[in-house]
Amino acid sequence: MKHLYITGFMGVGKTTFGKQVASHLQLPFMDTDILVEQYCGKL
């Protein structure tokens, strides 16, 4: 598996669930909210 995308409404636990799944699958976790903030220089 190369990529797994988790989508949903705000506040439903995507980040929490994503971190747990990534850890279980031994894959890196990337939060697109953080990536966009870094790209835009807002972090």
C-alpha positions as CSV (number, residue, x, y, z in Angstrom):
1,M,0.0,0.0,0.0
2,K,1.4,3.4,-1.0
3,H,-1.2,5.9,0.1
4,L,-4.3,5.9,2.3
5,Y,-6.5,9.0,2.3
6,I,-9.0,9.6,5.1
7,T,-11.7,12.2,4.4
8,G,-14.6,13.5,6.4
9,F,-16.1,16.5,8.2
10,M,-14.1,18.7,10.6
11,G,-13.9,17.4,14.1
12,V,-14.7,13.7,13.5
13,G,-11.3,12.3,14.4
14,K,-9.5,11.9,11.0
15,T,-6.1,13.0,12.5
16,T,-6.5,10.7,15.6
17,F,-7.6,7.8,13.5
18,G,-5.0,8.5,10.8
19,K,-2.1,8.5,13.3
20,Q,-3.3,5.2,14.7
21,V,-3.6,3.6,11.3
22,A,-0.2,4.9,10.2
23,S,1.4,3.6,13.3
24,H,-0.2,0.2,12.9
25,L,0.8,0.0,9.2
26,Q,4.2,1.4,10.0
27,L,3.7,4.2,7.5
28,P,4.4,7.9,7.8
29,F,1.5,10.1,8.8
30,M,0.9,13.5,7.0
31,D,-1.8,15.9,7.9
32,T,-2.8,18.0,4.9
33,D,-3.9,20.8,7.1
34,I,-0.3,21.1,8.5
35,L,1.2,20.7,5.0
36,V,-0.9,23.6,3.6
37,E,-0.1,25.8,6.6
38,Q,3.6,25.2,6.1
39,Y,3.4,25.8,2.4
40,C,1.6,29.1,2.9
41,G,3.9,30.1,5.7
42,K,1.1,30.3,8.3
43,L,2.7,27.9,10.8
